[in-house]
């Protein structure tokens, strides 16, 4: 039954890898979508937006654009950490408990010579 648990963890980890790639490689598009939803002038400042005659827009504030991209990079980082926790859990095996540890079935050995 443990193979099912491990297989499920690896499946979720694989799904997270795909989601990480989508978030990281599409962070620029997601940033532009978010900026357009909020409004260019509000997100980047009036001096960071240049309107062209043909209706186009130039976004010229790289610092603000990086700040708008950071949440997506942070989401990708959290996804990487979650994937690592699923793939390589840092918990001990319940079957490897040492003698005398809480929850173990065996009584700790005592030295007969001590009072």
C-alpha positions in Angstrom: 0.0 0.0 0.0 3.0 2.3 0.5 3.8 2.1 -3.2 0.4 3.7 -3.9 1.2 6.6 -1.5 4.6 7.1 -3.1 3.2 6.9 -6.6 0.5 9.4 -5.7 3.2 11.8 -4.3 5.2 11.5 -7.5 2.1 12.1 -9.6 1.3 15.3 -7.7 5.0 16.3 -8.0 4.8 15.8 -11.8 1.7 18.0 -12.0 3.5 20.6 -9.9 6.5 20.6 -12.3 4.2 21.3 -15.2 2.4 24.1 -13.3 5.8 25.5 -12.2 6.9 25.7 -15.9 3.7 27.4 -16.9 3.9 30.0 -14.1 7.6 30.7 -14.6 7.6 30.8 -18.4 4.4 32.7 -18.6 5.1 35.1 -15.7 5.7 38.0 -18.2 2.3 37.4 -19.8 0.6 37.0 -16.4 2.3 40.3 -15.3 1.0 42.1 -18.4 -2.5 40.7 -17.9 -2.5 41.9 -14.2 -1.2 45.3 -15.2 -3.8 45.7 -17.9 -6.5 44.7 -15.4 -5.4 47.2 -12.8 -4.5 49.9 -15.4 -1.1 50.7 -16.8 -0.9 54.2 -15.3 -1.9 53.0 -11.8 0.5 50.0 -11.9 3.6 51.6 -13.4 3.0 55.3 -12.8 2.1 57.9 -15.4 5.7 58.5 -16.3 6.2 54.8 -17.1 3.5 54.6 -19.7 3.9 56.1 -23.2 0.9 56.2 -25.5 1.6 55.9 -29.2 -0.4 57.5 -32.0 -1.5 54.2 -33.5 -3.1 53.2 -30.2 -0.2 51.2 -28.9 1.4 51.5 -25.5 5.0 51.4 -24.3 5.6 50.3 -20.7 8.9 51.8 -19.7 9.2 51.2 -15.9 11.2 48.0 -15.5 11.4 48.2 -11.7 7.6 48.3 -11.4 7.2 45.5 -14.0 9.6 43.3 -11.9 7.5 44.1 -8.8 4.4 43.0 -10.6 6.1 39.8 -11.8 7.5 38.9 -8.3 4.2 37.3 -7.0 4.3 34.8 -9.9 8.0 34.0 -9.2 7.1 33.6 -5.5 4.2 31.2 -6.5 6.6 29.2 -8.6 9.1 29.0 -5.7 6.4 27.8 -3.3 5.4 25.2 -5.9 9.0 24.0 -6.1 9.2 23.7 -2.3 5.9 21.8 -2.3 7.2 19.4 -5.0 10.4 18.7 -3.1 8.4 18.0 0.0 6.3 15.5 -1.9 9.2 13.9 -3.7 11.6 13.7 -0.7 9.6 13.7 2.6 11.8 14.6 5.5 10.0 12.3 7.9 11.3 9.2 9.4 9.9 5.8 8.7 7.6 4.7 11.6 9.1 1.2 11.4 12.5 2.5 12.3 11.8 3.7 15.8 14.5 3.2 18.3 14.1 1.4 21.6 12.6 3.5 24.3 11.3 6.3 22.0 7.8 7.5 22.5 5.4 5.1 20.8 7.8 2.2 20.5 6.5 -1.2 21.4 9.7 -2.3 23.2 10.7 -1.3 26.7 14.1 0.3 27.0 16.8 -1.8 28.5 17.9 -0.8 32.0 21.3 -1.4 33.5 21.0 -3.9 36.4 24.0 -2.4 38.2 22.6 1.0 38.8 20.5 1.5 42.0 
